[in-house]
Amino acid sequence: MKKILLTLTFCGLTLIAKSQTASVEQSTYGIQTGVLGIWAHKETKLSNLIALRAEIGMDAGFWGGSFYPENGYLMTPVIRLEPRWYYNLNKRVSKSRNISGNSGNFLTLQTSYNPNWFVISNYDNVEVADQISIIPTWGIRRNIGNHFTYETGIGIGYRYIFAKSVGYLENEGEAALNLHLRIGYRF
Protein backbone atom coordinates (compact mmCIF):
# COMPACT_ATOMS: atom_id res chain seq x y z
CA MET A 1 0.00 0.00 0.00
CA LYS A 2 2.86 2.38 0.85
CA LYS A 3 4.47 1.72 -2.54
CA ILE A 4 1.22 2.53 -4.37
CA LEU A 5 0.73 5.76 -2.39
CA LEU A 6 4.35 6.79 -3.00
CA THR A 7 4.00 6.07 -6.72
CA LEU A 8 0.74 8.05 -7.01
CA THR A 9 2.23 10.98 -5.06
CA PHE A 10 5.31 11.01 -7.28
CA CYS A 11 3.16 10.92 -10.45
CA GLY A 12 0.93 13.69 -9.08
CA LEU A 13 3.94 15.91 -8.33
CA THR A 14 5.27 15.25 -11.82
CA LEU A 15 1.95 16.37 -13.36
CA ILE A 16 1.87 19.51 -11.20
CA ALA A 17 5.45 20.34 -12.15
CA LYS A 18 4.59 19.78 -15.83
CA SER A 19 1.62 22.19 -15.90
CA GLN A 20 2.80 25.73 -16.56
CA THR A 21 1.21 29.11 -16.85
CA ALA A 22 1.16 30.37 -20.43
CA SER A 23 3.25 33.47 -21.05
CA VAL A 24 3.97 36.00 -23.77
CA GLU A 25 7.42 35.80 -25.33
CA GLN A 26 10.29 37.69 -23.72
CA SER A 27 10.78 39.68 -26.95
CA THR A 28 9.45 39.36 -30.48
CA TYR A 29 9.73 41.64 -33.50
CA GLY A 30 8.73 41.77 -37.13
CA ILE A 31 7.19 43.75 -39.98
CA GLN A 32 3.56 44.02 -41.04
CA THR A 33 1.65 45.45 -43.97
CA GLY A 34 -2.00 46.13 -44.58
CA VAL A 35 -4.24 48.08 -46.93
CA LEU A 36 -3.24 51.39 -45.33
CA GLY A 37 0.49 51.18 -44.57
CA ILE A 38 3.61 49.31 -43.52
CA TRP A 39 5.07 49.01 -40.00
CA ALA A 40 7.96 47.50 -38.02
CA HIS A 41 7.27 46.44 -34.43
CA LYS A 42 8.83 44.99 -31.30
CA GLU A 43 7.00 43.51 -28.32
CA THR A 44 8.67 43.21 -24.91
CA LYS A 45 7.32 41.11 -22.05
CA LEU A 46 6.09 43.07 -19.01
CA SER A 47 4.34 40.16 -17.27
CA ASN A 48 3.07 36.68 -18.22
CA LEU A 49 0.07 38.11 -20.08
CA ILE A 50 1.12 41.71 -20.87
CA ALA A 51 3.56 42.89 -23.53
CA LEU A 52 4.56 46.44 -24.51
CA ARG A 53 4.47 46.94 -28.27
CA ALA A 54 6.50 49.72 -29.92
CA GLU A 55 5.87 50.37 -33.60
CA ILE A 56 7.16 52.72 -36.27
CA GLY A 57 5.93 52.88 -39.84
CA MET A 58 3.97 54.66 -42.51
CA ASP A 59 0.20 55.17 -42.35
CA ALA A 60 -1.54 55.65 -45.69
CA GLY A 61 -4.70 57.39 -46.83
CA PHE A 62 -6.75 57.84 -50.00
CA TRP A 63 -9.17 60.53 -51.16
CA GLY A 64 -11.15 61.47 -54.22
CA GLY A 65 -14.25 63.22 -55.49
CA SER A 66 -15.31 65.96 -57.85
CA PHE A 67 -13.35 68.63 -55.94
CA TYR A 68 -10.01 67.04 -56.91
CA PRO A 69 -8.84 66.61 -60.52
CA GLU A 70 -7.67 63.05 -59.69
CA ASN A 71 -7.83 60.62 -56.80
CA GLY A 72 -5.07 61.09 -54.26
CA TYR A 73 -3.03 59.07 -51.81
CA LEU A 74 -0.58 59.92 -49.07
CA MET A 75 1.77 58.16 -46.69
CA THR A 76 2.93 59.76 -43.46
CA PRO A 77 5.10 58.50 -40.57
CA VAL A 78 3.58 57.10 -37.38
CA ILE A 79 4.97 56.10 -33.99
CA ARG A 80 2.85 53.81 -31.79
CA LEU A 81 3.18 52.55 -28.25
CA GLU A 82 0.65 50.14 -26.82
CA PRO A 83 0.45 47.79 -23.85
CA ARG A 84 -1.25 44.56 -24.92
CA TRP A 85 -3.04 42.20 -22.57
CA TYR A 86 -3.18 38.69 -24.13
CA TYR A 87 -6.14 37.43 -22.12
CA ASN A 88 -6.65 33.94 -23.58
CA LEU A 89 -3.17 32.38 -23.62
CA ASN A 90 -3.97 29.85 -20.86
CA LYS A 91 -7.10 28.74 -22.72
CA ARG A 92 -5.13 28.33 -25.95
CA VAL A 93 -2.46 26.25 -24.19
CA SER A 94 -5.11 24.05 -22.53
CA LYS A 95 -6.52 23.31 -26.01
CA SER A 96 -2.98 22.62 -27.38
CA ARG A 97 -3.04 25.67 -29.64
CA ASN A 98 0.07 27.59 -30.66
CA ILE A 99 0.93 30.76 -28.69
CA SER A 100 4.39 31.39 -30.18
CA GLY A 101 4.96 34.97 -31.27
CA ASN A 102 2.20 36.05 -28.86
CA SER A 103 -0.49 34.36 -30.91
CA GLY A 104 -3.76 35.05 -29.12
CA ASN A 105 -6.58 37.48 -28.45
CA PHE A 106 -5.66 40.83 -26.92
CA LEU A 107 -6.97 44.10 -25.53
CA THR A 108 -4.81 47.17 -25.96
CA LEU A 109 -4.72 50.92 -25.53
CA GLN A 110 -3.23 52.02 -28.86
CA THR A 111 -1.46 55.38 -28.55
CA SER A 112 -0.30 56.87 -31.87
CA TYR A 113 1.60 59.99 -32.88
CA ASN A 114 1.61 61.13 -36.52
CA PRO A 115 4.27 63.86 -36.88
CA ASN A 116 4.38 66.35 -39.74
CA TRP A 117 7.91 65.32 -40.77
CA PHE A 118 7.23 64.48 -44.43
CA VAL A 119 4.44 63.23 -46.66
CA ILE A 120 4.64 60.97 -49.72
CA SER A 121 1.80 61.78 -52.10
CA ASN A 122 0.82 62.11 -55.76
CA TYR A 123 -0.05 65.78 -55.01
CA ASP A 124 2.57 68.47 -54.38
CA ASN A 125 2.76 70.44 -51.11
CA VAL A 126 0.51 68.13 -49.08
CA GLU A 127 0.83 68.63 -45.33
CA VAL A 128 -0.58 66.56 -42.49
CA ALA A 129 -1.00 68.25 -39.12
CA ASP A 130 0.61 66.58 -36.11
CA GLN A 131 -1.94 64.36 -34.39
CA ILE A 132 -2.22 62.10 -31.36
CA SER A 133 -4.78 59.33 -30.91
CA ILE A 134 -5.69 57.03 -28.05
CA ILE A 135 -7.89 54.11 -29.06
CA PRO A 136 -8.90 51.13 -26.88
CA THR A 137 -8.77 48.15 -29.26
CA TRP A 138 -9.71 44.46 -29.27
CA GLY A 139 -7.77 42.22 -31.62
CA ILE A 140 -6.41 38.80 -32.51
CA ARG A 141 -3.07 37.61 -33.84
CA ARG A 142 -2.47 34.17 -35.33
CA ASN A 143 0.49 32.40 -36.92
CA ILE A 144 0.68 31.03 -40.43
CA GLY A 145 3.59 28.58 -40.26
CA ASN A 146 6.71 29.52 -38.28
CA HIS A 147 7.27 33.14 -39.34
CA PHE A 148 4.15 34.58 -40.97
CA THR A 149 1.31 36.15 -38.98
CA TYR A 150 -2.01 37.83 -39.53
CA GLU A 151 -3.63 40.30 -37.19
CA THR A 152 -6.94 42.11 -37.05
CA GLY A 153 -8.38 44.59 -34.60
CA ILE A 154 -11.19 47.05 -34.00
CA GLY A 155 -11.60 49.94 -31.61
CA ILE A 156 -12.98 53.43 -31.19
CA GLY A 157 -11.29 56.26 -29.33
CA TYR A 158 -10.19 59.89 -29.55
CA ARG A 159 -7.87 61.83 -31.87
CA TYR A 160 -6.50 65.33 -31.30
CA ILE A 161 -5.26 67.25 -34.37
CA PHE A 162 -2.82 70.13 -33.94
CA ALA A 163 -4.34 72.00 -36.92
CA LYS A 164 -2.85 75.40 -35.96
CA SER A 165 0.59 74.04 -36.89
CA VAL A 166 -0.44 73.96 -40.57
CA GLY A 167 -2.35 77.26 -40.69
CA TYR A 168 -5.85 76.56 -39.38
CA LEU A 169 -7.45 78.78 -36.74
CA GLU A 170 -8.15 76.09 -34.16
CA ASN A 171 -6.94 72.65 -33.13
CA GLU A 172 -9.64 70.03 -33.06
CA GLY A 173 -10.51 66.73 -31.43
CA GLU A 174 -12.72 64.01 -32.83
CA ALA A 175 -13.70 60.37 -32.54
CA ALA A 176 -11.25 57.97 -34.17
CA LEU A 177 -11.77 54.45 -35.48
CA ASN A 178 -9.09 51.78 -35.54
CA LEU A 179 -9.98 49.00 -37.96
CA HIS A 180 -6.98 47.04 -39.15
CA LEU A 181 -6.17 43.85 -41.01
CA ARG A 182 -2.47 43.08 -41.39
CA ILE A 183 -0.20 40.29 -42.54
CA GLY A 184 3.36 40.15 -41.33
CA TYR A 185 6.68 38.39 -40.97
CA ARG A 186 8.12 37.61 -37.53
CA PHE A 187 11.90 37.38 -37.21
Residue, then its C-alpha position, 0 to 999 in steps of 0.5 A: m500500500k505504501k508503494i502505491l501511495l508513494t507512486l501516485t504521489f510522485c506521479g501527481l507531483t510530476l503532473i503539477a510540475k509539468s503544468q505551466t502558466a502560459s506566457v507572452e514571449q520575452s521579446t518578439y519583433g517583425i514587420q507588417t503590412g495592410v491596406l493602409g500602410i507598412w510598419a515595423h514592431k517589437e513587443t517586450k514582455l512586461s508580465n506573463l500576459i502583458a507585452l509592450r508593443a512599440e511600432i514605427g511605420m507609414d500610415a496611408g490614406f486615400w481621397g477622391g471626389s469631384f473637388y479634386p482633378e484626380n484621386g489622391y493618396l498619401m503616406t505619413p510617418v507614425i509612432r505607436l506605443e501600446p500595452r497589450w493584454y493577451y487574455n486567452l493564452n492559458k485557454r489556448v495552451s489548454k486546447s494545445r493551440n500555438i501561442s508562439g509569437n504572442s499568438g492570441n486574443f488581446l486588448t490594448l490601448q493604442t497610442s499613436y503619434n503622426p508627426n508632420w515630418f514628411v508626406i509621400s503623395n501624388y499631389d505636391n505640397v501636401e501637409v498633415a497636421d501633427q496628431i495624437s490618438i488614443i484608441p482602446t482596441w480588441g484584436i487577434r493575432r495568429n500564426i501562419g507557419n513559423h514566421f508569418t502572422y495575420e492580425t486584425g483589430i477594431g476599436i474606437g477612441y479619440r484623436y486630437i489634431f494640432a491644426k494650428s501648426v499647418g495654418y488653421l485657426e483652431n486645433e480640433g478633437e474628434a472620434a477615431l476608429n481603428l480598424h486594421l487587417r495586417i499580414g506580417y513576418r516575424f523574425 
